[in-house]
Amino acid sequence: MPIDLSEREWPEKVPGLGMSLLHEGYVTEGQMVAMSLGFPGMCLPIPADEAYVTALAVDERRVIYGGTGGRRAHLFAAMTHGLTGAVVDICVLEEEARVSSVLVAQDGRVFATTAPGAPRPAPPKPGTHPDGEGAIYVHEPVKLPYDLVHEWHFFKSPAEKLCTPLPGEGIACAVPAVDGSGNEAIIGIGECSGSLFTCTIESGHTEVHGPVDEKGLFSRVIARGPDGAVYGTGALGRLWRFDPLLDGMQDTGVAIPSVAGRAVRNQADSFAADRHRRILYGGGTADGVLFAYDVDGRSVRCLGKPTCYRGIKGLAVTNDGRLFGISGRQGDIGHLFCYDPDEHELRDLGMIASVIQERVYGYEFACSVTGRDGQVYFGERDRGGHLWMYWPAVRRAAAAE
Protein backbone atom coordinates (compact mmCIF):
# COMPACT_ATOMS: atom_id res chain seq x y z
CA MET A 1 0.00 0.00 0.00
CA PRO A 2 1.49 3.36 -0.99
CA ILE A 3 2.41 5.81 1.73
CA ASP A 4 0.33 8.99 1.78
CA LEU A 5 2.65 11.99 2.01
CA SER A 6 0.10 14.63 1.15
CA GLU A 7 -0.15 15.87 4.75
CA ARG A 8 3.56 15.90 5.41
CA GLU A 9 5.23 19.25 6.09
CA TRP A 10 8.32 19.58 3.93
CA PRO A 11 11.25 21.79 4.97
CA GLU A 12 11.41 25.14 3.26
CA LYS A 13 14.04 25.32 0.52
CA VAL A 14 16.64 28.03 1.05
CA PRO A 15 17.47 29.68 -2.30
CA GLY A 16 21.09 29.24 -3.37
CA LEU A 17 22.02 27.00 -0.45
CA GLY A 18 22.23 23.75 -2.44
CA MET A 19 24.78 25.03 -4.97
CA SER A 20 26.97 26.38 -2.18
CA LEU A 21 26.99 23.03 -0.40
CA LEU A 22 27.79 21.19 -3.65
CA HIS A 23 30.98 23.12 -4.28
CA GLU A 24 32.06 23.02 -0.64
CA GLY A 25 31.71 19.25 -0.58
CA TYR A 26 34.75 18.68 -2.81
CA VAL A 27 38.37 19.65 -2.21
CA THR A 28 38.23 23.31 -1.28
CA GLU A 29 41.94 24.12 -1.09
CA GLY A 30 44.73 23.57 -3.56
CA GLN A 31 44.29 21.62 -6.79
CA MET A 32 43.83 17.91 -7.55
CA VAL A 33 44.78 16.46 -10.96
CA ALA A 34 44.43 12.79 -11.97
CA MET A 35 46.94 11.34 -14.44
CA SER A 36 46.13 8.10 -16.26
CA LEU A 37 48.80 5.40 -16.18
CA GLY A 38 50.06 5.96 -19.71
CA PHE A 39 51.40 8.46 -22.24
CA PRO A 40 48.26 9.59 -24.09
CA GLY A 41 48.51 9.07 -27.84
CA MET A 42 52.00 7.57 -27.64
CA CYS A 43 52.12 4.52 -25.37
CA LEU A 44 49.51 1.98 -24.35
CA PRO A 45 48.33 2.57 -20.77
CA ILE A 46 48.50 -0.10 -18.10
CA PRO A 47 45.30 -2.18 -18.50
CA ALA A 48 42.50 -1.24 -16.11
CA ASP A 49 42.51 -4.63 -14.34
CA GLU A 50 46.24 -4.21 -13.65
CA ALA A 51 46.17 -0.54 -12.69
CA TYR A 52 45.44 -0.70 -8.96
CA VAL A 53 48.18 1.65 -7.70
CA THR A 54 49.54 0.21 -4.44
CA ALA A 55 52.98 1.79 -3.80
CA LEU A 56 54.89 5.00 -4.61
CA ALA A 57 58.41 6.41 -4.18
CA VAL A 58 60.39 9.39 -5.50
CA ASP A 59 64.06 9.74 -6.46
CA GLU A 60 66.45 12.69 -6.39
CA ARG A 61 65.58 13.66 -9.99
CA ARG A 62 61.89 14.10 -9.04
CA VAL A 63 60.91 10.96 -10.94
CA ILE A 64 57.99 9.17 -9.28
CA TYR A 65 58.11 5.37 -9.26
CA GLY A 66 55.02 3.31 -8.58
CA GLY A 67 53.76 -0.22 -8.43
CA THR A 68 50.39 -1.73 -9.27
CA GLY A 69 48.44 -4.89 -8.62
CA GLY A 70 45.71 -6.96 -10.26
CA ARG A 71 45.99 -9.59 -12.99
CA ARG A 72 49.62 -8.51 -13.29
CA ALA A 73 51.87 -6.39 -11.09
CA HIS A 74 53.56 -3.52 -12.96
CA LEU A 75 56.37 -1.11 -12.14
CA PHE A 76 55.95 2.36 -13.66
CA ALA A 77 57.67 5.75 -13.72
CA ALA A 78 56.01 9.18 -13.79
CA MET A 79 57.67 12.39 -14.94
CA THR A 80 55.78 15.63 -14.35
CA HIS A 81 58.45 18.35 -14.62
CA GLY A 82 59.84 20.21 -17.61
CA LEU A 83 58.79 18.88 -21.03
CA THR A 84 57.64 15.50 -19.76
CA GLY A 85 54.18 14.94 -18.28
CA ALA A 86 53.81 11.19 -18.75
CA VAL A 87 53.42 7.92 -16.89
CA VAL A 88 55.44 5.11 -18.47
CA ASP A 89 55.03 1.37 -17.89
CA ILE A 90 58.51 0.02 -17.08
CA CYS A 91 57.91 -3.70 -16.75
CA VAL A 92 55.68 -6.48 -15.47
CA LEU A 93 56.92 -8.14 -12.30
CA GLU A 94 54.51 -10.99 -11.61
CA GLU A 95 51.15 -12.49 -12.56
CA GLU A 96 48.22 -12.33 -10.12
CA ALA A 97 50.17 -10.22 -7.67
CA ARG A 98 50.57 -6.72 -6.31
CA VAL A 99 53.51 -4.46 -5.55
CA SER A 100 53.51 -3.83 -1.80
CA SER A 101 56.38 -1.31 -1.64
CA VAL A 102 58.66 0.68 -3.93
CA LEU A 103 62.01 2.01 -2.71
CA VAL A 104 64.82 4.02 -4.32
CA ALA A 105 68.41 3.29 -3.30
CA GLN A 106 71.10 5.95 -2.95
CA ASP A 107 72.54 5.01 -6.35
CA GLY A 108 69.13 5.47 -8.00
CA ARG A 109 68.22 1.81 -8.44
CA VAL A 110 64.57 0.99 -7.88
CA PHE A 111 63.50 -1.87 -5.61
CA ALA A 112 60.01 -3.31 -5.49
CA THR A 113 58.52 -5.90 -3.13
CA THR A 114 55.57 -8.08 -4.07
CA ALA A 115 52.82 -10.19 -2.55
CA PRO A 116 50.51 -12.70 -4.23
CA GLY A 117 46.88 -11.86 -4.97
CA ALA A 118 45.01 -8.75 -6.01
CA PRO A 119 44.91 -5.63 -3.81
CA ARG A 120 42.45 -5.76 -0.93
CA PRO A 121 40.73 -2.83 0.80
CA ALA A 122 41.59 -4.15 4.28
CA PRO A 123 43.96 -6.70 5.84
CA PRO A 124 42.63 -10.22 5.21
CA LYS A 125 41.50 -12.45 8.05
CA PRO A 126 43.96 -15.02 9.41
CA GLY A 127 44.17 -18.05 7.18
CA THR A 128 42.77 -16.32 4.09
CA HIS A 129 46.01 -15.21 2.46
CA PRO A 130 46.46 -16.19 -1.19
CA ASP A 131 48.92 -18.96 -1.95
CA GLY A 132 52.33 -17.95 -3.25
CA GLU A 133 55.28 -15.92 -2.11
CA GLY A 134 56.64 -12.45 -2.55
CA ALA A 135 60.04 -11.33 -3.77
CA ILE A 136 62.30 -8.29 -3.96
CA TYR A 137 63.03 -7.02 -7.48
CA VAL A 138 65.59 -4.47 -8.62
CA HIS A 139 65.48 -2.28 -11.74
CA GLU A 140 67.92 0.26 -13.11
CA PRO A 141 66.89 3.95 -12.99
CA VAL A 142 64.72 5.14 -15.86
CA LYS A 143 66.70 7.32 -18.28
CA LEU A 144 65.07 10.70 -18.67
CA PRO A 145 64.27 11.62 -22.29
CA TYR A 146 65.50 14.92 -23.73
CA ASP A 147 61.89 16.02 -23.98
CA LEU A 148 58.50 14.51 -24.82
CA VAL A 149 57.66 16.91 -27.64
CA HIS A 150 60.14 16.35 -30.51
CA GLU A 151 62.50 13.50 -29.68
CA TRP A 152 61.77 10.82 -27.14
CA HIS A 153 62.01 7.09 -26.61
CA PHE A 154 61.47 4.57 -23.83
CA PHE A 155 62.86 1.09 -23.55
CA LYS A 156 61.09 -1.53 -21.44
CA SER A 157 63.44 -3.92 -19.69
CA PRO A 158 62.73 -6.66 -17.14
CA ALA A 159 63.53 -6.31 -13.50
CA GLU A 160 65.93 -8.70 -11.79
CA LYS A 161 64.73 -10.80 -8.87
CA LEU A 162 67.07 -10.09 -5.97
CA CYS A 163 65.75 -12.65 -3.46
CA THR A 164 62.75 -14.27 -1.81
CA PRO A 165 63.10 -13.22 1.84
CA LEU A 166 60.22 -15.28 3.28
CA PRO A 167 59.54 -18.45 1.29
CA GLY A 168 55.84 -19.28 1.14
CA GLU A 169 54.42 -15.85 1.94
CA GLY A 170 54.17 -12.38 0.49
CA ILE A 171 55.82 -9.18 1.69
CA ALA A 172 53.21 -6.90 3.24
CA CYS A 173 55.40 -3.79 3.42
CA ALA A 174 59.06 -2.77 3.28
CA VAL A 175 61.09 0.36 4.05
CA PRO A 176 64.66 1.53 3.31
CA ALA A 177 67.05 1.07 6.20
CA VAL A 178 70.54 -0.12 7.11
CA ASP A 179 71.64 -3.50 8.38
CA GLY A 180 73.64 -4.24 11.52
CA SER A 181 76.88 -3.38 9.70
CA GLY A 182 75.59 -0.05 8.43
CA ASN A 183 75.05 -1.22 4.84
CA GLU A 184 72.10 -0.05 2.80
CA ALA A 185 69.26 -2.52 3.29
CA ILE A 186 65.54 -3.19 3.09
CA ILE A 187 63.48 -4.10 6.14
CA GLY A 188 60.15 -5.77 5.48
CA ILE A 189 57.38 -7.72 7.15
CA GLY A 190 55.64 -10.90 6.01
CA GLU A 191 51.90 -10.67 5.43
CA CYS A 192 51.10 -14.09 6.94
CA SER A 193 53.49 -14.63 9.85
CA GLY A 194 54.36 -11.02 10.63
CA SER A 195 58.04 -11.95 10.53
CA LEU A 196 60.41 -9.02 10.22
CA PHE A 197 63.44 -9.40 7.94
CA THR A 198 66.47 -7.42 6.82
CA CYS A 199 67.81 -7.77 3.28
CA THR A 200 71.15 -6.20 2.28
CA ILE A 201 70.60 -4.80 -1.21
CA GLU A 202 74.12 -5.40 -2.55
CA SER A 203 74.31 -9.08 -1.72
CA GLY A 204 70.68 -10.05 -1.27
CA HIS A 205 71.61 -11.63 2.07
CA THR A 206 68.51 -11.91 4.23
CA GLU A 207 68.19 -12.24 7.99
CA VAL A 208 64.80 -13.09 9.53
CA HIS A 209 64.21 -11.60 12.97
CA GLY A 210 60.99 -13.44 13.81
CA PRO A 211 57.33 -12.42 14.26
CA VAL A 212 56.62 -8.98 15.67
CA ASP A 213 53.61 -10.25 17.64
CA GLU A 214 53.14 -13.67 19.21
CA LYS A 215 49.35 -13.50 18.81
CA GLY A 216 49.59 -12.93 15.07
CA LEU A 217 47.92 -9.52 15.29
CA PHE A 218 50.07 -6.97 13.51
CA SER A 219 49.88 -4.04 11.10
CA ARG A 220 50.49 -4.71 7.41
CA VAL A 221 52.27 -1.35 7.18
CA ILE A 222 55.57 -0.37 8.77
CA ALA A 223 57.51 2.90 8.65
CA ARG A 224 60.97 4.24 9.19
CA GLY A 225 60.81 6.89 11.89
CA PRO A 226 62.78 10.13 12.16
CA ASP A 227 65.25 8.33 14.43
CA GLY A 228 66.06 5.66 11.83
CA ALA A 229 64.20 2.90 13.66
CA VAL A 230 61.37 0.90 12.09
CA TYR A 231 57.88 1.07 13.63
CA GLY A 232 54.68 -0.94 13.43
CA THR A 233 51.86 -2.15 15.66
CA GLY A 234 50.94 -5.45 17.32
CA ALA A 235 48.01 -6.75 19.34
CA LEU A 236 45.72 -4.05 20.81
CA GLY A 237 47.48 -1.46 18.68
CA ARG A 238 50.67 -1.58 20.73
CA LEU A 239 53.45 0.31 18.96
CA TRP A 240 56.71 -1.59 18.54
CA ARG A 241 60.15 -0.31 17.56
CA PHE A 242 62.99 -2.14 15.80
CA ASP A 243 66.48 -0.66 15.71
CA PRO A 244 68.40 -2.35 12.85
CA LEU A 245 71.78 -1.23 14.18
CA LEU A 246 71.14 -2.76 17.60
CA ASP A 247 69.16 -5.68 16.13
CA GLY A 248 66.58 -5.30 18.86
CA MET A 249 62.79 -5.28 19.04
CA GLN A 250 61.20 -3.11 21.71
CA ASP A 251 57.69 -2.40 22.95
CA THR A 252 57.40 1.39 23.12
CA GLY A 253 54.93 1.08 26.00
CA VAL A 254 52.17 2.97 24.21
CA ALA A 255 49.21 2.00 22.04
CA ILE A 256 47.77 3.96 19.14
CA PRO A 257 44.40 5.57 20.02
CA SER A 258 40.95 4.20 19.23
CA VAL A 259 37.40 4.44 20.52
CA ALA A 260 37.05 2.81 23.95
CA GLY A 261 36.68 -0.95 23.74
CA ARG A 262 37.81 -1.25 20.12
CA ALA A 263 41.57 -1.61 20.63
CA VAL A 264 41.35 -5.30 19.68
CA ARG A 265 40.48 -4.21 16.13
CA ASN A 266 43.05 -1.46 15.95
CA GLN A 267 46.22 -1.56 13.84
CA ALA A 268 48.19 1.13 12.05
CA ASP A 269 46.66 1.83 8.64
CA SER A 270 49.36 4.23 7.40
CA PHE A 271 52.37 6.21 8.61
CA ALA A 272 54.24 9.40 7.71
CA ALA A 273 57.41 10.77 9.32
CA ASP A 274 58.12 14.44 10.02
CA ARG A 275 61.90 14.37 10.35
CA HIS A 276 62.13 18.06 11.32
CA ARG A 277 59.74 17.80 14.29
CA ARG A 278 60.76 14.16 14.94
CA ILE A 279 57.16 13.03 14.87
CA LEU A 280 55.72 9.83 13.40
CA TYR A 281 52.12 10.34 12.28
CA GLY A 282 49.71 7.47 11.76
CA GLY A 283 46.08 6.43 11.44
CA GLY A 284 44.27 3.47 13.00
CA THR A 285 42.12 0.86 11.29
CA ALA A 286 39.45 0.51 13.99
CA ASP A 287 38.04 4.03 13.96
CA GLY A 288 40.17 6.17 11.65
CA VAL A 289 41.77 8.10 14.50
CA LEU A 290 44.83 10.17 13.57
CA PHE A 291 47.75 10.20 16.02
CA ALA A 292 51.25 11.63 16.47
CA TYR A 293 54.07 9.71 18.13
CA ASP A 294 56.99 11.66 19.62
CA VAL A 295 60.01 9.41 18.98
CA ASP A 296 62.15 11.21 21.56
CA GLY A 297 59.56 11.48 24.33
CA ARG A 298 58.06 8.07 23.40
CA SER A 299 54.55 9.39 23.86
CA VAL A 300 51.51 9.26 21.59
CA ARG A 301 48.94 12.02 21.13
CA CYS A 302 45.47 11.65 19.64
CA LEU A 303 44.80 14.28 16.94
CA GLY A 304 41.16 13.32 16.31
CA LYS A 305 39.06 11.85 13.51
CA PRO A 306 39.32 13.70 10.18
CA THR A 307 35.93 12.33 9.02
CA CYS A 308 33.31 9.80 10.11
CA TYR A 309 35.10 7.10 8.05
CA ARG A 310 37.36 4.43 9.57
CA GLY A 311 40.27 4.15 7.14
CA ILE A 312 43.20 6.55 6.83
CA LYS A 313 45.49 6.12 3.83
CA GLY A 314 48.16 8.05 1.99
CA LEU A 315 49.64 10.14 4.80
CA ALA A 316 52.34 12.59 3.63
CA VAL A 317 54.17 15.49 5.24
CA THR A 318 54.81 18.47 2.97
CA ASN A 319 57.79 20.82 2.95
CA ASP A 320 56.08 23.29 5.29
CA GLY A 321 55.25 20.63 7.88
CA ARG A 322 51.57 20.16 7.15
CA LEU A 323 50.21 16.62 7.07
CA PHE A 324 47.84 15.52 4.30
CA GLY A 325 45.99 12.24 4.05
CA ILE A 326 42.90 10.50 2.72
CA SER A 327 40.08 9.19 4.86
CA GLY A 328 37.85 6.34 3.68
CA ARG A 329 37.74 2.63 2.92
CA GLN A 330 36.14 0.39 0.29
CA GLY A 331 32.98 1.96 -1.08
CA ASP A 332 33.66 5.39 0.43
CA ILE A 333 34.60 8.33 -1.74
CA GLY A 334 37.95 9.56 -0.49
CA HIS A 335 38.09 12.69 1.68
CA LEU A 336 41.28 14.73 1.68
CA PHE A 337 42.20 16.14 5.09
CA CYS A 338 44.94 18.34 6.49
CA TYR A 339 46.55 18.63 9.91
CA ASP A 340 48.48 21.83 10.60
CA PRO A 341 50.87 21.28 13.56
CA ASP A 342 51.55 25.00 13.90
CA GLU A 343 47.86 25.81 14.38
CA HIS A 344 46.97 22.41 15.92
CA GLU A 345 44.12 22.27 13.42
CA LEU A 346 42.62 19.18 11.75
CA ARG A 347 40.30 19.83 8.79
CA ASP A 348 38.37 17.77 6.27
CA LEU A 349 39.11 19.46 2.92
CA GLY A 350 36.38 17.61 1.04
CA MET A 351 35.75 14.75 -1.34
CA ILE A 352 38.34 14.03 -4.03
CA ALA A 353 37.68 14.89 -7.67
CA SER A 354 39.68 16.11 -10.66
CA VAL A 355 38.10 18.33 -13.30
CA ILE A 356 41.26 19.11 -15.32
CA GLN A 357 41.20 17.51 -18.81
CA GLU A 358 38.80 14.77 -17.67
CA ARG A 359 36.35 14.41 -14.78
CA VAL A 360 37.50 11.76 -12.31
CA TYR A 361 36.25 10.97 -8.80
CA GLY A 362 38.67 9.43 -6.32
CA TYR A 363 37.39 6.58 -4.17
CA GLU A 364 39.98 4.09 -2.91
CA PHE A 365 43.60 5.04 -2.26
CA ALA A 366 46.56 3.12 -0.89
CA CYS A 367 49.73 5.23 -0.83
CA SER A 368 51.33 8.65 -1.19
CA VAL A 369 54.68 10.38 -1.51
CA THR A 370 55.78 14.01 -1.24
CA GLY A 371 57.51 15.56 -4.26
CA ARG A 372 60.56 17.76 -3.96
CA ASP A 373 58.53 20.92 -4.63
CA GLY A 374 55.98 20.16 -1.91
CA GLN A 375 53.24 18.60 -4.04
CA VAL A 376 51.73 15.31 -2.88
CA TYR A 377 51.22 12.29 -5.13
CA PHE A 378 48.48 9.78 -4.23
CA GLY A 379 48.09 6.28 -5.66
CA GLU A 380 44.52 5.26 -6.49
CA ARG A 381 43.91 1.61 -5.60
CA ASP A 382 40.96 1.06 -7.92
CA ARG A 383 40.23 -0.46 -11.31
CA GLY A 384 41.70 1.88 -13.91
CA GLY A 385 43.57 3.69 -11.16
CA HIS A 386 45.27 7.06 -11.58
CA LEU A 387 48.30 8.84 -10.21
CA TRP A 388 46.84 11.87 -8.44
CA MET A 389 48.82 15.06 -7.95
CA TYR A 390 47.81 17.54 -5.27
CA TRP A 391 49.21 21.04 -4.98
CA PRO A 392 48.45 22.33 -1.46
CA ALA A 393 47.28 25.90 -1.07
CA VAL A 394 50.02 28.33 -0.09
CA ARG A 395 49.58 29.39 3.52
CA ARG A 396 48.75 33.03 4.12
CA ALA A 397 51.58 35.01 5.67
CA ALA A 398 50.98 36.16 9.23
CA ALA A 399 50.09 39.82 9.59
CA ALA A 400 52.80 42.06 11.00
CA GLU A 401 52.19 43.17 14.56
Secondary structure, DSSP 8 states (H G I E B T S, - for coil): -----TT-------TTHHHHHHHHTB--SSEEEEEESS-TTTS----GGG-EEEEEEE-TTS-EEEEEEEEEEEEEEEE-SSS--EEEEEEEEEEEEEEEEEEE-TTS-EEEEEEES---SS---TT---SS---EEEE------S-SSSS--------EEEE-SSTTS-EEEEEEEE-TTS-EEEEEEETTT-EEEEEETTT--EEEEEES-TTS---S--EE-TTS-EEEE-GGGEEEEEETTTTEEEEEEEE---STT-GGG--EEEEEEETTTTEEEEEETTT--EEEEETTTTEEEEEE-SSS-S-EEEEEE-TTS-EEEEE--TTS--EEEEEETTTTEEEEEEE-EE-SSS-EE---EEEEEE-TTS-EEEEE-STT-EEEEEE----------
